[in-house]
Each structure stands twice: as C-alpha cells, then as structure tokens.
Amino acid sequence: MTQDKDIAPKPDGKLHVAIIMDGNGRWATSRSLPRTMGHRAGIEAVRRTLEAARDQSVSHLTLYSFSSENWRRPLMEIEELMKLLRFYLRSELATLHKEGVRIKTIGDRRALPPDIVDLIEHAEEITQDNKALTLILALSYGGRQEITWAARGLAKAVERGELKADAIDEHLVQSFLFTGGMPDPDLVIRTSGEKRISNFLLWQSAYSEFVFMDVLWPDFSAAHLAEAIAEYRRRERRYGDTVARV
C-alpha cells in the first residue's frame, strides 16, 4: 500500500463519481448467454461511461472492477475476468492517454497475476501527468480490507517510533488508505437495482450521495449517468450540519 500525495484535490465544480458496476451476470442470463458474455458487454459500458463522464464535469471516476470477494467465484469466471482486464489495459491505454485520462488502481494488487500488475504499473506510469480525468480502477479491493491495512500501517509506524498514537486523527488515517491523496466520492452509483454498497469505499463514502438505478450495468448509458448526476445536484449536502454546503 502506497500513499498517493501527488493527486491534487478535484477542481471546484468537478465531481468524483464512483460506480458499483452490477448486473453483468443477470444481463447475460436474461439473454440465455454465458455469464462471461455479460462481462464482455460490461466493457462497452465502461467505454460509454468514460466518454460521458468527460461531458458531465467529472474529474475522478472510480469503477468497482473486481472485489476482494470476487476471488470466491468459479475459477473459469475469474480467468475470464482477468482476460478481459488484460485486454482492456492493452487495447485502451493508447486512447486513454491521448484523451488525457490518468489511470490509477486501488486494492491488493499482490493477489493479481504478475503480468497484470506489470500492465497496471505501465499504465499508471505512462498516464501519470494526464489531467483531463482520473480513472481509478478498484481491483482486488475491499473496504474492510483497506481499513484493516491502514490500521496495521499506523500501528507499525507507532511501533517504529515514527508517530505517536495521540497524533492519529482521521486525516492521518485517510493518508494510509489505498486512496490517500485522492478526493472522496461525491456520488456513488449502483446499477442492477440492488441497494447496498458491498464493501466499497466504506471510509470514503461517509458523506457521499447514493443513487441506485434499476438498469443492469451492460445497458448503462450516457443518459443514465446524466440522470444520476442530475439527481445528485438536486440534493443538499449538509455533512452533518444544518446548512447545506457545496
């Protein structure tokens, strides 16, 4: 786990949108197709969403791509997901770089195949100076796992005498998370009609607005993103106060 202090706070008026991309399997099943075809269709939805995000003043887009719990799925499905991840990183990098997209990942990359780790590191290095939009892929990611790792890192720092326990506050904890240096999400979207967050950005979404949509992820479109953002903009964000804050 590394801290990423070089990412500046998002510009005023820009949004950090995080999406739980749910429904690939059900989309395929409803069409009498293998689940793997749903995941392939989901790649197209990612492309559409990225394009739409740039038109909707989104500065950061976090996609829940593969959770720490997804390792429990059948081996054949995991292998297909890894194959699709390889394909995406190889086929999309040049286009994303040309369009000014910065690629970041969060999660336990130690669990990923070594060649995928190499592809991730290459993509992050090549795009590190891009500023049009930051695409954050949550891979082998779990919110409880992330908080546990941060707590362990803080404990070790105290053991080494690098900081005092009394100095630990929420800002210091945040710096030890996978997302250290990144802005918290303003809006969290979940597709498929399910209404839970499934261990996603537990710390970071404390004051996020949530929009749950009935559309399955492969059918997610620019219109759906615009609808979710419009709903977000209609809400008042109070952060526990009595007066709304922007």
C-alpha positions as CSV (number, residue, x, y, z in Angstrom):
1,M,0.0,0.0,0.0
2,T,1.4,3.4,-1.0
3,Q,0.2,6.9,-0.4
4,D,-0.5,9.0,-3.4
5,K,0.1,12.5,-2.3
6,D,0.7,13.9,-5.8
7,I,-3.0,13.8,-6.7
8,A,-4.4,17.3,-6.2
9,P,-7.9,17.9,-4.8
10,K,-10.5,17.9,-7.5
11,P,-11.2,21.4,-9.1
12,D,-14.1,23.4,-7.9
13,G,-17.3,22.3,-9.5
14,K,-15.9,19.0,-10.6
15,L,-17.3,15.7,-9.4
16,H,-15.8,12.4,-8.2
17,V,-18.3,9.7,-9.3
18,A,-17.8,6.1,-8.1
19,I,-19.8,3.3,-9.6
20,I,-20.6,-0.2,-8.4
21,M,-21.0,-1.9,-11.8
22,D,-23.5,-4.6,-11.0
23,G,-25.6,-6.8,-13.2
24,N,-23.3,-8.4,-15.9
25,G,-24.3,-11.9,-14.9
26,R,-28.1,-11.2,-14.8
27,W,-27.8,-9.4,-18.2
28,A,-26.3,-12.5,-19.7
29,T,-28.7,-14.9,-18.0
30,S,-31.7,-13.0,-19.2
31,R,-30.5,-13.5,-22.8
32,S,-29.6,-17.2,-22.3
33,L,-25.9,-16.3,-22.7
34,P,-22.9,-17.4,-20.6
35,R,-22.1,-15.0,-17.7
36,T,-18.8,-14.2,-19.4
37,M,-20.7,-12.5,-22.2
38,G,-22.2,-10.2,-19.7
39,H,-18.7,-9.2,-18.5
40,R,-17.7,-8.5,-22.1
41,A,-20.8,-6.4,-22.6
42,G,-19.8,-4.6,-19.5
43,I,-16.5,-3.4,-21.1
44,E,-18.6,-1.5,-23.7
45,A,-20.5,0.2,-20.8
46,V,-17.2,1.3,-19.3
47,R,-16.2,2.9,-22.6
48,R,-19.5,4.7,-22.9
49,T,-19.4,5.9,-19.3
50,L,-15.8,7.3,-19.6
51,E,-16.9,9.3,-22.7
52,A,-20.0,10.5,-20.9
53,A,-18.1,11.4,-17.7
54,R,-15.9,13.9,-19.6
55,D,-19.0,15.6,-20.8
56,Q,-20.5,15.8,-17.3
57,S,-17.7,17.7,-15.5
58,V,-16.4,14.5,-13.8
59,S,-12.8,14.8,-12.7
60,H,-12.5,11.4,-11.0
61,L,-14.3,8.2,-11.9
62,T,-13.9,5.2,-9.7
63,L,-15.1,1.8,-11.0
64,Y,-15.6,-1.2,-8.7
65,S,-14.0,-3.6,-11.2
66,F,-13.1,-6.7,-9.1
67,S,-13.7,-7.0,-5.4
68,S,-11.7,-8.9,-2.8
69,E,-14.8,-11.2,-2.5
70,N,-14.8,-11.9,-6.3
71,W,-11.9,-14.3,-5.8
72,R,-14.5,-16.8,-4.4
73,R,-16.2,-17.0,-7.8
74,P,-15.7,-20.1,-10.1
75,L,-12.2,-20.3,-11.5
76,M,-13.4,-20.2,-15.0
77,E,-15.2,-16.9,-14.4
78,I,-12.2,-15.4,-12.6
79,E,-9.9,-16.3,-15.5
80,E,-12.3,-14.7,-18.0
81,L,-12.4,-11.5,-15.9
82,M,-8.6,-11.4,-15.8
83,K,-8.5,-12.0,-19.5
84,L,-10.9,-9.0,-20.0
85,L,-8.8,-6.9,-17.7
86,R,-5.6,-7.7,-19.7
87,F,-7.5,-6.9,-22.9
88,Y,-8.8,-3.6,-21.6
89,L,-5.4,-2.4,-20.3
90,R,-3.7,-3.3,-23.6
91,S,-6.3,-2.1,-26.0
92,E,-7.5,1.1,-24.3
93,L,-4.2,2.6,-22.9
94,A,-3.2,4.5,-26.1
95,T,-6.7,6.0,-26.5
96,L,-7.0,6.9,-22.8
97,H,-3.5,8.5,-22.8
98,K,-4.3,10.5,-25.9
99,E,-7.5,11.8,-24.3
100,G,-5.7,12.9,-21.2
101,V,-7.0,10.2,-18.8
102,R,-4.9,9.3,-15.8
103,I,-5.1,5.7,-14.7
104,K,-4.9,4.7,-11.0
105,T,-5.7,1.5,-9.2
106,I,-6.7,0.7,-5.6
107,G,-6.7,-2.6,-3.9
108,D,-4.4,-5.5,-3.1
109,R,-2.5,-5.9,-6.4
110,R,-0.4,-8.6,-4.8
111,A,-3.3,-11.1,-5.4
112,L,-3.3,-10.2,-9.2
113,P,-1.4,-12.2,-11.8
114,P,2.1,-10.7,-12.2
115,D,1.6,-9.8,-15.9
116,I,-1.5,-7.8,-15.0
117,V,0.5,-6.0,-12.2
118,D,3.0,-5.1,-14.9
119,L,0.3,-3.7,-17.2
120,I,-1.1,-1.7,-14.3
121,E,2.2,-0.2,-13.4
122,H,2.9,0.7,-17.0
123,A,-0.5,2.3,-17.5
124,E,0.0,4.4,-14.3
125,E,3.5,5.5,-15.3
126,I,2.5,6.4,-18.8
127,T,-0.5,8.4,-17.8
128,Q,0.7,10.0,-14.5
129,D,0.8,13.5,-15.9
130,N,-2.6,13.5,-17.5
131,K,-5.2,15.8,-16.1
132,A,-8.4,15.6,-18.1
133,L,-9.9,12.9,-15.9
134,T,-8.6,10.4,-13.4
135,L,-9.9,6.8,-13.9
136,I,-9.5,4.8,-10.7
137,L,-9.9,1.0,-11.1
138,A,-10.8,-0.8,-7.8
139,L,-9.1,-4.2,-8.3
140,S,-9.0,-7.0,-5.7
141,Y,-10.4,-4.3,-3.5
142,G,-12.5,-4.4,-0.3
143,G,-13.3,-1.6,2.1
144,R,-12.8,-3.6,5.3
145,Q,-9.6,-4.9,4.0
146,E,-8.4,-1.4,3.2
147,I,-9.2,0.0,6.6
148,T,-7.6,-3.0,8.3
149,W,-4.4,-2.4,6.2
150,A,-4.4,1.2,7.2
151,A,-4.8,0.4,10.9
152,R,-1.9,-2.1,10.6
153,G,0.3,0.5,8.8
154,L,-0.4,3.1,11.5
155,A,0.3,0.5,14.3
156,K,3.7,-0.3,12.7
157,A,4.5,3.4,12.4
158,V,3.8,3.8,16.1
159,E,6.0,0.7,16.9
160,R,8.8,2.2,14.9
161,G,8.5,5.5,16.8
162,E,7.6,7.4,13.6
163,L,4.5,8.8,15.2
164,K,2.7,9.0,18.5
165,A,-0.7,7.3,19.0
166,D,-2.2,10.5,20.2
167,A,-1.3,12.1,16.8
168,I,-3.6,9.8,14.9
169,D,-6.7,11.6,13.6
170,E,-9.0,11.0,10.6
171,H,-6.8,12.9,8.2
172,L,-3.8,10.7,9.1
173,V,-5.9,7.5,8.8
174,Q,-7.1,8.7,5.4
175,S,-3.5,9.1,4.2
176,F,-2.8,5.4,4.9
177,L,-5.8,4.2,2.8
178,F,-5.4,3.0,-0.8
179,T,-7.0,6.3,-1.8
180,G,-4.6,8.5,0.2
181,G,-4.3,11.8,-1.7
182,M,-7.5,11.3,-3.7
183,P,-10.8,13.2,-3.1
184,D,-13.7,11.3,-1.6
185,P,-16.5,10.4,-4.0
186,D,-19.3,13.0,-4.2
187,L,-21.7,10.5,-5.8
188,V,-21.8,6.7,-5.6
189,I,-24.0,4.9,-8.2
190,R,-25.0,1.3,-8.1
191,T,-26.6,-0.4,-11.0
192,S,-28.9,-3.5,-11.2
193,G,-31.5,-2.3,-8.7
194,E,-29.6,-3.7,-5.6
195,K,-29.4,-1.2,-2.7
196,R,-26.2,-2.0,-0.8
197,I,-22.6,-0.9,-1.1
198,S,-21.0,-4.3,-1.0
199,N,-17.8,-3.4,0.9
200,F,-17.0,-0.5,-1.4
201,L,-15.2,2.7,-0.2
202,L,-16.6,2.4,3.3
203,W,-14.5,5.1,4.8
204,Q,-14.5,7.4,1.7
205,S,-18.3,7.4,1.1
206,A,-19.2,8.6,4.6
207,Y,-20.8,11.7,3.2
208,S,-21.3,10.7,-0.4
209,E,-24.7,10.8,-2.1
210,F,-26.0,7.4,-3.3
211,V,-28.1,6.8,-6.4
212,F,-29.4,3.2,-7.0
213,M,-30.5,2.5,-10.6
214,D,-32.6,-0.4,-11.9
215,V,-30.5,-0.7,-15.1
216,L,-28.1,-3.6,-15.5
217,W,-24.5,-2.5,-16.0
218,P,-24.1,-3.6,-19.7
219,D,-27.1,-1.3,-20.5
220,F,-25.8,1.7,-18.6
221,S,-25.6,4.7,-20.9
222,A,-24.7,8.4,-21.0
223,A,-28.3,9.2,-20.3
224,H,-28.2,7.1,-17.1
225,L,-25.1,8.9,-15.9
226,A,-26.7,12.3,-16.6
227,E,-29.8,11.2,-14.7
228,A,-27.8,10.2,-11.7
229,I,-25.7,13.4,-11.7
230,A,-28.9,15.5,-12.1
231,E,-30.4,13.7,-9.0
232,Y,-27.1,14.4,-7.1
233,R,-27.3,18.1,-8.0
234,R,-30.9,18.3,-6.7
235,R,-29.8,17.2,-3.2
236,E,-28.4,19.3,-0.3
237,R,-25.2,18.1,1.2
238,R,-25.0,19.1,4.9
239,Y,-22.2,16.9,6.1
240,G,-24.0,16.6,9.5
241,D,-24.6,20.4,9.7
242,T,-28.0,22.2,9.5
243,V,-26.9,24.2,6.5
244,A,-26.2,22.8,3.1
245,R,-22.6,23.0,1.8
246,V,-21.3,22.7,-1.8
